[in-house]
Each structure stands twice: as C-alpha cells, then as structure tokens.
Amino acid sequence: MERPLLVYTTFPDVASALNIGEALVRERLIACINVLPGMRSVYSWNGAIERSEEVAALLKSRAGLADALSAALKARHPYDTPVILHLPVAGADADTAAWILAETRLAGR
C-alpha cells in the first residue's frame, strides 16, 4: 500500500489557505488541509530579518502525488517562494491511510 504524505506549508492568511486547500481537495491531490492560524514567523529573506503573521497548513496526501501536489501548490500560492516540505509518514492508522488513499486515488499521477 502506498504511504500517506504530509506536506507542510505556510500562507499569508486563512482565506488563501482555505481557498487553495479546497481547490486541491476538489482535484483530489489532497484528502484534507488543516489550517492553523495565528502563527508568527521570524525569518531571513533577501538579506533582511523579517517578522510576519502567517497561517501554517498541513496537507494530507499520498507519496505518489508529491510532485504533482508541489506543482499545483506552487502554481496557486501567493508567495514567490512558498515553503513546501514533504514530511514522510513512517506509519499510520490503517483506516486513516485507506481514507487518504481513497480520496486521492482519482488524481492518478
């Protein structure tokens, strides 16, 4: 059975995270997006230290869709260089894994 995949990314606001997440669910590239508002970030960007409020998001997908999901996320993302981290899943509850695979199976990429 193909392994589930978690993808971590950030967005500037809840609305963009939910809108992009819904599009990815409709395309069956992800089974679910969890949006976690209220994150504060400090980071280096273009030689300067920046502070911002962001939204963290975890996307539930499957390993075989990693490249297609990254491409679709980049194409829609409001950031020039979005953070997209693939977090491999070492194990999962069988029912959870089956649900993720079932909800993403028609993407077939």
DRENTORKOL-3810 file (N, C-alpha, C; in nm, 4 decimals):
REM DRENTORKOL-3810
@n.u->0.0841; n.v->-0.1181; n.w->0.0000; ca.u->0.0000; ca.v->0.0000; ca.w->0.0000; c.u->0.0887; c.v->0.1246; c.w->0.0000
@n.u->0.0520; n.v->0.2210; n.w->-0.0808; ca.u->0.1278; ca.v->0.3452; ca.w->-0.0888; c.u->0.1189; c.v->0.4221; c.w->0.0430
@n.u->0.2271; n.v->0.4851; n.w->0.0796; ca.u->0.2314; ca.v->0.5585; ca.w->0.2069; c.u->0.1626; c.v->0.6942; c.w->0.1969
@n.u->0.0978; n.v->0.7349; n.w->0.3067; ca.u->0.0475; ca.v->0.8719; ca.w->0.3138; c.u->0.1646; c.v->0.9694; c.w->0.3162
@n.u->0.1362; n.v->1.0938; n.w->0.2833; ca.u->0.2352; ca.v->1.2001; ca.w->0.2841; c.u->0.1733; c.v->1.3231; c.w->0.3490
@n.u->0.2470; n.v->1.3862; n.w->0.4394; ca.u->0.2068; ca.v->1.5153; ca.w->0.4941; c.u->0.2920; c.v->1.6220; c.w->0.4269
@n.u->0.2289; n.v->1.7321; n.w->0.3905; ca.u->0.3010; ca.v->1.8447; ca.w->0.3329; c.u->0.2759; c.v->1.9652; c.w->0.4225
@n.u->0.3848; n.v->2.0292; n.w->0.4644; ca.u->0.3766; ca.v->2.1494; ca.w->0.5467; c.u->0.4008; c.v->2.2705; c.w->0.4583
@n.u->0.3181; n.v->2.3721; n.w->0.4743; ca.u->0.3371; ca.v->2.4975; ca.w->0.4037; c.u->0.2799; c.v->2.6104; c.w->0.4880
@n.u->0.3069; n.v->2.7328; n.w->0.4466; ca.u->0.2511; ca.v->2.8492; ca.w->0.5143; c.u->0.1812; c.v->2.9386; c.w->0.4135
@n.u->0.0873; n.v->3.0182; n.w->0.4634; ca.u->0.0120; ca.v->3.1125; ca.w->0.3818; c.u->0.0052; c.v->3.2464; c.w->0.4540
@n.u->-0.0238; n.v->3.3532; n.w->0.3805; ca.u->-0.0343; ca.v->3.4833; ca.w->0.4454; c.u->-0.1619; c.v->3.5008; c.w->0.5273
@n.u->-0.2650; n.v->3.4210; n.w->0.4955; ca.u->-0.3931; ca.v->3.4364; ca.w->0.5662; c.u->-0.4782; c.v->3.3103; c.w->0.5528
@n.u->-0.5807; n.v->3.3039; n.w->0.6365; ca.u->-0.6698; ca.v->3.1867; ca.w->0.6396; c.u->-0.7442; c.v->3.1706; c.w->0.5074
@n.u->-0.7933; n.v->3.2808; n.w->0.4515; ca.u->-0.8732; ca.v->3.2720; ca.w->0.3288; c.u->-0.7939; c.v->3.2086; c.w->0.2150
@n.u->-0.6700; n.v->3.2516; n.w->0.1944; ca.u->-0.5923; ca.v->3.1923; ca.w->0.0849; c.u->-0.5633; c.v->3.0453; c.w->0.1122
@n.u->-0.5352; n.v->3.0101; n.w->0.2373; ca.u->-0.5091; ca.v->2.8695; ca.w->0.2711; c.u->-0.6316; c.v->2.7835; c.w->0.2428
@n.u->-0.7484; n.v->2.8291; n.w->0.2867; ca.u->-0.8705; ca.v->2.7504; ca.w->0.2662; c.u->-0.9087; c.v->2.7422; c.w->0.1187
@n.u->-0.8944; n.v->2.8523; n.w->0.0456; ca.u->-0.9300; ca.v->2.8506; ca.w->-0.0962; c.u->-0.8391; c.v->2.7580; c.w->-0.1761
@n.u->-0.7095; n.v->2.7667; n.w->-0.1516; ca.u->-0.6156; ca.v->2.6792; ca.w->-0.2223; c.u->-0.6359; c.v->2.5348; c.w->-0.1779
@n.u->-0.6549; n.v->2.5141; n.w->-0.0480; ca.u->-0.6803; ca.v->2.3799; ca.w->0.0023; c.u->-0.8044; c.v->2.3177; c.w->-0.0594
@n.u->-0.9107; n.v->2.3953; n.w->-0.0703; ca.u->-1.0337; ca.v->2.3414; ca.w->-0.1304; c.u->-1.0106; c.v->2.3026; c.w->-0.2763
@n.u->-0.9375; n.v->2.3847; n.w->-0.3498; ca.u->-0.9083; ca.v->2.3512; ca.w->-0.4900; c.u->-0.8295; c.v->2.2206; c.w->-0.5001
@n.u->-0.7334; n.v->2.2017; n.w->-0.4095; ca.u->-0.6534; ca.v->2.0792; ca.w->-0.4116; c.u->-0.7349; c.v->1.9568; c.w->-0.3710
@n.u->-0.8302; n.v->1.9748; n.w->-0.2796; ca.u->-0.9208; ca.v->1.8649; ca.w->-0.2434; c.u->-1.0090; c.v->1.8304; c.w->-0.3635
@n.u->-1.0641; n.v->1.9321; n.w->-0.4288; ca.u->-1.1505; ca.v->1.9080; ca.w->-0.5458; c.u->-1.0750; c.v->1.8359; c.w->-0.6578
@n.u->-0.9453; n.v->1.8658; n.w->-0.6722; ca.u->-0.8632; ca.v->1.7981; ca.w->-0.7732; c.u->-0.8135; c.v->1.6620; c.w->-0.7262
@n.u->-0.8445; n.v->1.6289; n.w->-0.6026; ca.u->-0.8078; ca.v->1.5010; ca.w->-0.5418; c.u->-0.6564; c.v->1.4839; c.w->-0.5274
@n.u->-0.5861; n.v->1.5972; n.w->-0.5176; ca.u->-0.4437; ca.v->1.5924; ca.w->-0.4888; c.u->-0.4187; c.v->1.5796; c.w->-0.3395
@n.u->-0.5154; n.v->1.6226; n.w->-0.2596; ca.u->-0.5088; ca.v->1.6046; ca.w->-0.1151; c.u->-0.6438; c.v->1.5554; c.w->-0.0657
@n.u->-0.6414; n.v->1.4871; n.w->0.0471; ca.u->-0.7655; ca.v->1.4431; ca.w->0.1106; c.u->-0.8173; c.v->1.5498; c.w->0.2054
@n.u->-0.7242; n.v->1.6340; n.w->0.2584; ca.u->-0.7614; ca.v->1.7280; ca.w->0.3637; c.u->-0.6525; c.v->1.8328; c.w->0.3784
@n.u->-0.6925; n.v->1.9507; n.w->0.4240; ca.u->-0.5973; ca.v->2.0531; ca.w->0.4669; c.u->-0.6361; c.v->2.0959; c.w->0.6074
@n.u->-0.5387; n.v->2.1039; n.w->0.6955; ca.u->-0.5588; ca.v->2.1578; ca.w->0.8302; c.u->-0.4927; c.v->2.2949; c.w->0.8331
@n.u->-0.5715; n.v->2.3968; n.w->0.8623; ca.u->-0.5233; ca.v->2.5345; ca.w->0.8634; c.u->-0.5108; c.v->2.5802; c.w->1.0085
@n.u->-0.3908; n.v->2.6246; n.w->1.0442; ca.u->-0.3601; ca.v->2.6645; ca.w->1.1814; c.u->-0.3264; c.v->2.8129; c.w->1.1844
@n.u->-0.4233; n.v->2.8983; n.w->1.2139; ca.u->-0.3979; ca.v->3.0423; ca.w->1.2134; c.u->-0.3203; c.v->3.0879; c.w->1.3374
@n.u->-0.2751; n.v->3.2125; n.w->1.3318; ca.u->-0.2128; ca.v->3.2732; ca.w->1.4482; c.u->-0.0641; c.v->3.2478; c.w->1.4623
@n.u->0.0018; n.v->3.1999; n.w->1.3590; ca.u->0.1443; ca.v->3.1733; ca.w->1.3667; c.u->0.2207; c.v->3.3031; c.w->1.3432
@n.u->0.3253; n.v->3.3224; n.w->1.4190; ca.u->0.4140; ca.v->3.4374; ca.w->1.3987; c.u->0.5498; c.v->3.3849; c.w->1.3554
@n.u->0.6046; n.v->3.4463; n.w->1.2522; ca.u->0.7296; ca.v->3.3986; ca.w->1.1943; c.u->0.8369; c.v->3.5060; c.w->1.1991
@n.u->0.9595; n.v->3.4623; n.w->1.2225; ca.u->1.0790; ca.v->3.5453; ca.w->1.2089; c.u->1.1700; c.v->3.4681; c.w->1.1140
@n.u->1.2127; n.v->3.5336; n.w->1.0060; ca.u->1.2905; ca.v->3.4633; ca.w->0.9057; c.u->1.3799; c.v->3.5600; c.w->0.8306
@n.u->1.4803; n.v->3.5059; n.w->0.7655; ca.u->1.5690; ca.v->3.5844; ca.w->0.6812; c.u->1.5187; c.v->3.5751; c.w->0.5376
@n.u->1.5038; n.v->3.6898; n.w->0.4731; ca.u->1.4577; ca.v->3.6917; ca.w->0.3347; c.u->1.5275; c.v->3.8049; c.w->0.2613
@n.u->1.5953; n.v->3.7721; n.w->0.1543; ca.u->1.6672; ca.v->3.8705; ca.w->0.0737; c.u->1.7612; c.v->3.9559; c.w->0.1577
@n.u->1.8310; n.v->3.8928; n.w->0.2508; ca.u->1.9311; ca.v->3.9606; ca.w->0.3301; c.u->1.8791; c.v->4.0408; c.w->0.4483
@n.u->1.7502; n.v->4.0351; n.w->0.4741; ca.u->1.6923; ca.v->4.1100; ca.w->0.5861; c.u->1.6172; c.v->4.0154; c.w->0.6788
@n.u->1.6119; n.v->4.0513; n.w->0.8054; ca.u->1.5331; ca.v->3.9753; ca.w->0.9016; c.u->1.3905; c.v->4.0297; c.w->0.8983
@n.u->1.2961; n.v->3.9416; n.w->0.8756; ca.u->1.1549; ca.v->3.9786; ca.w->0.8621; c.u->1.0738; c.v->3.9179; c.w->0.9759
@n.u->0.9627; n.v->3.9825; n.w->1.0080; ca.u->0.8630; ca.v->3.9296; ca.w->1.1007; c.u->0.7275; c.v->3.9397; c.w->1.0322
@n.u->0.6473; n.v->3.8369; n.w->1.0482; ca.u->0.5135; ca.v->3.8417; ca.w->0.9896; c.u->0.4199; c.v->3.7462; c.w->1.0622
@n.u->0.2932; n.v->3.7706; n.w->1.0437; ca.u->0.1916; ca.v->3.6761; ca.w->1.0895; c.u->0.1549; c.v->3.5906; c.w->0.9695
@n.u->0.1502; n.v->3.4615; n.w->0.9917; ca.u->0.1198; ca.v->3.3682; ca.w->0.8846; c.u->0.0207; c.v->3.2635; c.w->0.9347
@n.u->-0.0151; n.v->3.1764; n.w->0.8447; ca.u->-0.1011; ca.v->3.0625; ca.w->0.8730; c.u->-0.0230; c.v->2.9380; c.w->0.8341
@n.u->-0.0116; n.v->2.8431; n.w->0.9243; ca.u->0.0516; ca.v->2.7152; ca.w->0.8917; c.u->-0.0553; c.v->2.6201; c.w->0.8390
@n.u->-0.0153; n.v->2.5312; n.w->0.7511; ca.u->-0.1104; ca.v->2.4337; ca.w->0.6977; c.u->-0.0414; c.v->2.2988; c.w->0.6809
@n.u->-0.1154; n.v->2.1942; n.w->0.7127; ca.u->-0.0727; ca.v->2.0563; ca.w->0.6874; c.u->-0.1689; c.v->1.9969; c.w->0.5853
@n.u->-0.1139; n.v->1.9425; n.w->0.4798; ca.u->-0.1936; ca.v->1.8813; ca.w->0.3741; c.u->-0.1721; c.v->1.7309; c.w->0.3790
@n.u->-0.2809; n.v->1.6563; n.w->0.3727; ca.u->-0.2735; ca.v->1.5101; ca.w->0.3759; c.u->-0.2912; c.v->1.4561; c.w->0.2343
@n.u->-0.1905; n.v->1.3821; n.w->0.1890; ca.u->-0.1928; ca.v->1.3278; ca.w->0.0542; c.u->-0.1269; c.v->1.1900; c.w->0.0553
@n.u->-0.0757; n.v->1.1487; n.w->-0.0608; ca.u->-0.0028; ca.v->1.0223; ca.w->-0.0697; c.u->0.1274; c.v->1.0449; c.w->-0.1434
@n.u->0.2234; n.v->0.9588; n.w->-0.1147; ca.u->0.3596; ca.v->0.9771; ca.w->-0.1645; c.u->0.3658; c.v->0.9904; c.w->-0.3166
@n.u->0.2856; n.v->0.9159; n.w->-0.3874; ca.u->0.2880; ca.v->0.9181; ca.w->-0.5332; c.u->0.2444; c.v->1.0494; c.w->-0.5950
@n.u->0.1811; n.v->1.1357; n.w->-0.5166; ca.u->0.1349; ca.v->1.2648; ca.w->-0.5670; c.u->0.2253; c.v->1.3805; c.w->-0.5267
@n.u->0.3393; n.v->1.3508; n.w->-0.4658; ca.u->0.4260; ca.v->1.4562; ca.w->-0.4125; c.u->0.4625; c.v->1.5611; c.w->-0.5177
@n.u->0.5079; n.v->1.5197; n.w->-0.6330; ca.u->0.5498; ca.v->1.6150; ca.w->-0.7357; c.u->0.4316; c.v->1.6928; c.w->-0.7932
@n.u->0.3228; n.v->1.6245; n.w->-0.8231; ca.u->0.2043; ca.v->1.6920; ca.w->-0.8777; c.u->0.1461; c.v->1.7889; c.w->-0.7762
@n.u->0.1433; n.v->1.7495; n.w->-0.6498; ca.u->0.0922; ca.v->1.8365; ca.w->-0.5449; c.u->0.1801; c.v->1.9600; c.w->-0.5293
@n.u->0.3104; n.v->1.9427; n.w->-0.5277; ca.u->0.4013; ca.v->2.0571; ca.w->-0.5171; c.u->0.3816; c.v->2.1542; c.w->-0.6331
@n.u->0.3697; n.v->2.1029; n.w->-0.7534; ca.u->0.3499; ca.v->2.1881; ca.w->-0.8712; c.u->0.2180; c.v->2.2650; c.w->-0.8627
@n.u->0.1120; n.v->2.1961; n.w->-0.8227; ca.u->-0.0191; ca.v->2.2615; ca.w->-0.8119; c.u->-0.0191; c.v->2.3663; c.w->-0.7011
@n.u->0.0470; n.v->2.3368; n.w->-0.5917; ca.u->0.0558; ca.v->2.4307; ca.w->-0.4798; c.u->0.1352; c.v->2.5547; c.w->-0.5211
@n.u->0.2494; n.v->2.5353; n.w->-0.5856; ca.u->0.3307; ca.v->2.6486; ca.w->-0.6322; c.u->0.2534; c.v->2.7357; c.w->-0.7315
@n.u->0.1786; n.v->2.6729; n.w->-0.8207; ca.u->0.1044; ca.v->2.7474; ca.w->-0.9232; c.u->-0.0017; c.v->2.8389; c.w->-0.8626
@n.u->-0.0568; n.v->2.8019; n.w->-0.7472; ca.u->-0.1643; ca.v->2.8789; ca.w->-0.6844; c.u->-0.1173; c.v->2.9684; c.w->-0.5702
@n.u->-0.0006; n.v->2.9422; n.w->-0.5176; ca.u->0.0438; ca.v->3.0050; ca.w->-0.3936; c.u->0.0722; c.v->3.1540; c.w->-0.4121
@n.u->0.0317; n.v->3.2375; n.w->-0.3155; ca.u->0.0571; ca.v->3.3815; ca.w->-0.3284; c.u->0.2025; c.v->3.4215; c.w->-0.3029
@n.u->0.2823; n.v->3.3375; n.w->-0.2394; ca.u->0.4232; ca.v->3.3693; ca.w->-0.2150; c.u->0.5063; c.v->3.3387; c.w->-0.3398
@n.u->0.6087; n.v->3.4187; n.w->-0.3638; ca.u->0.7007; ca.v->3.3925; ca.w->-0.4750; c.u->0.7744; c.v->3.2608; c.w->-0.4548
@n.u->0.8154; n.v->3.2358; n.w->-0.3306; ca.u->0.8872; ca.v->3.1133; ca.w->-0.2972; c.u->0.8213; c.v->3.0495; c.w->-0.1751
@n.u->0.7133; n.v->2.9751; n.w->-0.1960; ca.u->0.6467; ca.v->2.9148; ca.w->-0.0806; c.u->0.7301; c.v->2.8031; c.w->-0.0182
@n.u->0.7167; n.v->2.7890; n.w->0.1115; ca.u->0.7772; ca.v->2.6757; ca.w->0.1809; c.u->0.6890; c.v->2.5546; c.w->0.1538
@n.u->0.7466; n.v->2.4505; n.w->0.0982; ca.u->0.6749; ca.v->2.3249; ca.w->0.0738; c.u->0.7664; c.v->2.2137; c.w->0.1224
@n.u->0.7310; n.v->2.1563; n.w->0.2353; ca.u->0.8108; ca.v->2.0493; ca.w->0.2942; c.u->0.7324; c.v->1.9194; c.w->0.2925
@n.u->0.7894; n.v->1.8168; n.w->0.2324; ca.u->0.7282; ca.v->1.6837; ca.w->0.2317; c.u->0.7726; c.v->1.6119; c.w->0.3578
@n.u->0.6759; n.v->1.5727; n.w->0.4374; ca.u->0.7043; ca.v->1.5034; ca.w->0.5626; c.u->0.6607; c.v->1.3585; c.w->0.5471
@n.u->0.7524; n.v->1.2676; n.w->0.5208; ca.u->0.7142; ca.v->1.1274; ca.w->0.5022; c.u->0.6534; c.v->1.0712; c.w->0.6300
@n.u->0.5551; n.v->0.9890; n.w->0.6119; ca.u->0.4837; ca.v->0.9279; ca.w->0.7240; c.u->0.5413; c.v->0.7881; c.w->0.7463
@n.u->0.5940; n.v->0.7647; n.w->0.8650; ca.u->0.6529; ca.v->0.6352; ca.w->0.8973; c.u->0.5468; c.v->0.5288; c.w->0.9212
@n.u->0.4335; n.v->0.5705; n.w->0.9694; ca.u->0.3249; ca.v->0.4771; ca.w->0.9965; c.u->0.1955; c.v->0.5537; c.w->1.0103
@n.u->0.0845; n.v->0.4848; n.w->0.9937; ca.u->-0.0463; ca.v->0.5485; ca.w->1.0050; c.u->-0.1496; c.v->0.4437; c.w->1.0427
@n.u->-0.2529; n.v->0.4884; n.w->1.1103; ca.u->-0.3670; ca.v->0.4023; ca.w->1.1365; c.u->-0.4197; c.v->0.3521; c.w->1.0018
@n.u->-0.4518; n.v->0.2263; n.w->0.9929; ca.u->-0.4928; ca.v->0.1662; ca.w->0.8657; c.u->-0.6147; c.v->0.2355; c.w->0.8058
@n.u->-0.7114; n.v->0.2712; n.w->0.8890; ca.u->-0.8315; ca.v->0.3383; ca.w->0.8381; c.u->-0.7995; c.v->0.4786; c.w->0.7874
@n.u->-0.7121; n.v->0.5490; n.w->0.8570; ca.u->-0.6716; ca.v->0.6825; ca.w->0.8128; c.u->-0.5988; c.v->0.6743; c.w->0.6796
@n.u->-0.5044; n.v->0.5828; n.w->0.6690; ca.u->-0.4295; ca.v->0.5663; ca.w->0.5449; c.u->-0.5221; c.v->0.5291; c.w->0.4294
@n.u->-0.6162; n.v->0.4398; n.w->0.4538; ca.u->-0.7101; ca.v->0.3979; ca.w->0.3497; c.u->-0.7960; c.v->0.5156; c.w->0.3027
@n.u->-0.8388; n.v->0.6001; n.w->0.3980; ca.u->-0.9195; ca.v->0.7171; ca.w->0.3624; c.u->-0.8400; c.v->0.8136; c.w->0.2749
@n.u->-0.7152; n.v->0.8419; n.w->0.3136; ca.u->-0.6310; ca.v->0.9329; ca.w->0.2349; c.u->-0.6109; c.v->0.8782; c.w->0.0942
@n.u->-0.5808; n.v->0.7507; n.w->0.0840; ca.u->-0.5585; ca.v->0.6901; ca.w->-0.0471; c.u->-0.6865; c.v->0.6898; c.w->-0.1307
@n.u->-0.7998; n.v->0.6620; n.w->-0.0680; ca.u->-0.9267; ca.v->0.6611; ca.w->-0.1407; c.u->-0.9632; c.v->0.8003; c.w->-0.1920
@n.u->-0.9390; n.v->0.9016; n.w->-0.1120; ca.u->-0.9766; ca.v->1.0376; ca.w->-0.1505; c.u->-0.8837; c.v->1.0989; c.w->-0.2545
@n.u->-0.7672; n.v->1.0409; n.w->-0.2745; ca.u->-0.6717; ca.v->1.0939; ca.w->-0.3725; c.u->-0.6512; c.v->0.9999; c.w->-0.4913
@n.u->-0.7205; n.v->0.8892; n.w->-0.4942; ca.u->-0.6920; ca.v->0.7870; ca.w->-0.5962; c.u->-0.7228; c.v->0.8320; c.w->-0.7383
@n.u->-0.8209; n.v->0.9191; n.w->-0.7593; ca.u->-0.8569; ca.v->0.9566; ca.w->-0.8963; c.u->-0.7589; c.v->1.0544; c.w->-0.9587
@n.u->-0.6721; n.v->1.1130; n.w->-0.8766; ca.u->-0.5737; ca.v->1.2038; ca.w->-0.9341; c.u->-0.4779; c.v->1.1259; c.w->-1.0241
@n.u->-0.4492; n.v->1.0010; n.w->-0.9863; ca.u->-0.3763; ca.v->0.9074; ca.w->-1.0697; c.u->-0.2442; c.v->0.9563; c.w->-1.1277
@n.u->-0.1764; n.v->1.0423; n.w->-1.0573; ca.u->-0.0494; ca.v->1.0943; ca.w->-1.1102; c.u->0.0662; c.v->1.0310; c.w->-1.0398
END
